[in-house]
Amino acid sequence: MSDRERKLVLFFGLAAFLLVNFFAISWFQGQKGKIARDLMKAKNEVQSAEMAAGSFNTVYDEMKWLEEKSPSPKAGQLVSTELETYASNQASTHQLTISKRDFKPNDETGAHFHRAKVQYKIGGREDSLYRWLDRLQMPDQFKAVTYLKLQPDAKDDTLIDAIVDVEQWYVPLSADAAASEAPEAGPEGEASPTPDAAPASAPESIKPPGTE
């Protein structure tokens, strides 16, 4: 083999070596980048899993509390009446004066819970008012004060007036249950007569003795 041929062989061998190394390095860098991306993805998945686990514990506790405390279904009108009675009785117990009470329309837009609301205009001693508000703030019974406006009494600075919205969340009756509780009425609001009842026959005329 001549010197020229040996140089060509050496050149092509060197070129092949360089190409192999180039592709090997490129492949290695690609694998390294892929491993780095996979590692980052795995770290993100671990963090997401840890966050989900923490959220699960919180949500589980909340759902368990809701399951234990959730009230039985009731008619909205009954809930409003019970809420007003409870709040008024507590106001009387704490020696507060109710100047006005107003039943607000029930909020029936919730998917699972509806809300009954009563608004009070009330006055009395400040400490008594705060104790009354504390008795209305009862999460375990789904009662809460949702609006509060305070202002000093115009005639006596030892007293305080307030406008208070008290609300209660409740589970509404299903359509079938509500229909079964509604009384059946006739055309003018009276109970419909029993269909099978036949009218009593009129008594026969009583004739004097001796007449035909």
PyMOL commands that set and color helices and strands:
alter all, ss='L'
color gray80, all
select helices_A, chain A and resi 3-69+76-93+126-136+139-141+175-181
alter helices_A, ss='H'
color red, helices_A
select strands_A, chain A and resi 97-107+114-125+143-152+159-170
alter strands_A, ss='S'
color yellow, strands_A
deselect
rebuild
show_as cartoon
